[in-house]
Amino acid sequence: MDVATIERQALSLTVAERALLADRLLQTLDQEDPERMERWGREADRRLEAYERGEIAAIDGPEAVAAIRRRLR
């Protein structure tokens, strides 16, 4: 199966299914660099702690994705 066919099929999935697929694909890339995963883990912990101290606010997922897309245009 070629990449174009896989892409077409993936894009026909529901949003939730695409999110799960994207997460799984990203996990396979991250296996190549365990040190990077460790750094991301520390960063996630740092951000959670800042949120819990009230230093940063939470943004829901769709809002965050929309903001990122606007910045990339």
GUDRENFI-671069 format. One record per residue (C-alpha): x negated, y, z negated; residue number from 0. Coordinates in steps of 0.25 Angstrom, whole numbers. Layout:
N
pt px=X; py=Y; pz=Z; num=NUM
...
This chain:
73
pt px=0; py=0; pz=0; num=0
pt px=-6; py=14; pz=4; num=1
pt px=-6; py=26; pz=-5; num=2
pt px=4; py=33; pz=3; num=3
pt px=14; py=22; pz=1; num=4
pt px=11; py=21; pz=-14; num=5
pt px=13; py=36; pz=-15; num=6
pt px=26; py=36; pz=-8; num=7
pt px=31; py=25; pz=-18; num=8
pt px=26; py=32; pz=-30; num=9
pt px=33; py=45; pz=-26; num=10
pt px=46; py=38; pz=-25; num=11
pt px=45; py=34; pz=-40; num=12
pt px=52; py=41; pz=-51; num=13
pt px=45; py=52; pz=-58; num=14
pt px=43; py=43; pz=-70; num=15
pt px=38; py=32; pz=-62; num=16
pt px=28; py=41; pz=-55; num=17
pt px=23; py=47; pz=-68; num=18
pt px=21; py=33; pz=-73; num=19
pt px=14; py=29; pz=-60; num=20
pt px=5; py=42; pz=-61; num=21
pt px=1; py=39; pz=-75; num=22
pt px=-3; py=25; pz=-72; num=23
pt px=-11; py=29; pz=-60; num=24
pt px=-18; py=40; pz=-68; num=25
pt px=-21; py=29; pz=-79; num=26
pt px=-28; py=21; pz=-68; num=27
pt px=-37; py=33; pz=-65; num=28
pt px=-40; py=36; pz=-79; num=29
pt px=-46; py=23; pz=-82; num=30
pt px=-58; py=27; pz=-74; num=31
pt px=-62; py=37; pz=-84; num=32
pt px=-59; py=33; pz=-99; num=33
pt px=-67; py=45; pz=-104; num=34
pt px=-57; py=55; pz=-97; num=35
pt px=-45; py=47; pz=-103; num=36
pt px=-51; py=49; pz=-117; num=37
pt px=-53; py=64; pz=-114; num=38
pt px=-38; py=65; pz=-109; num=39
pt px=-34; py=58; pz=-122; num=40
pt px=-41; py=68; pz=-131; num=41
pt px=-35; py=79; pz=-123; num=42
pt px=-21; py=73; pz=-124; num=43
pt px=-24; py=72; pz=-139; num=44
pt px=-29; py=86; pz=-140; num=45
pt px=-16; py=92; pz=-133; num=46
pt px=-7; py=84; pz=-141; num=47
pt px=-13; py=89; pz=-154; num=48
pt px=-12; py=103; pz=-149; num=49
pt px=2; py=101; pz=-145; num=50
pt px=5; py=95; pz=-159; num=51
pt px=-2; py=108; pz=-166; num=52
pt px=7; py=117; pz=-157; num=53
pt px=-4; py=122; pz=-149; num=54
pt px=1; py=118; pz=-136; num=55
pt px=16; py=115; pz=-131; num=56
pt px=21; py=103; pz=-123; num=57
pt px=26; py=104; pz=-109; num=58
pt px=35; py=93; pz=-103; num=59
pt px=29; py=85; pz=-92; num=60
pt px=37; py=90; pz=-80; num=61
pt px=34; py=104; pz=-84; num=62
pt px=19; py=101; pz=-85; num=63
pt px=19; py=94; pz=-72; num=64
pt px=27; py=106; pz=-65; num=65
pt px=17; py=116; pz=-71; num=66
pt px=5; py=108; pz=-66; num=67
pt px=11; py=107; pz=-52; num=68
pt px=13; py=122; pz=-52; num=69
pt px=-2; py=124; pz=-55; num=70
pt px=-6; py=115; pz=-44; num=71
pt px=1; py=122; pz=-33; num=72
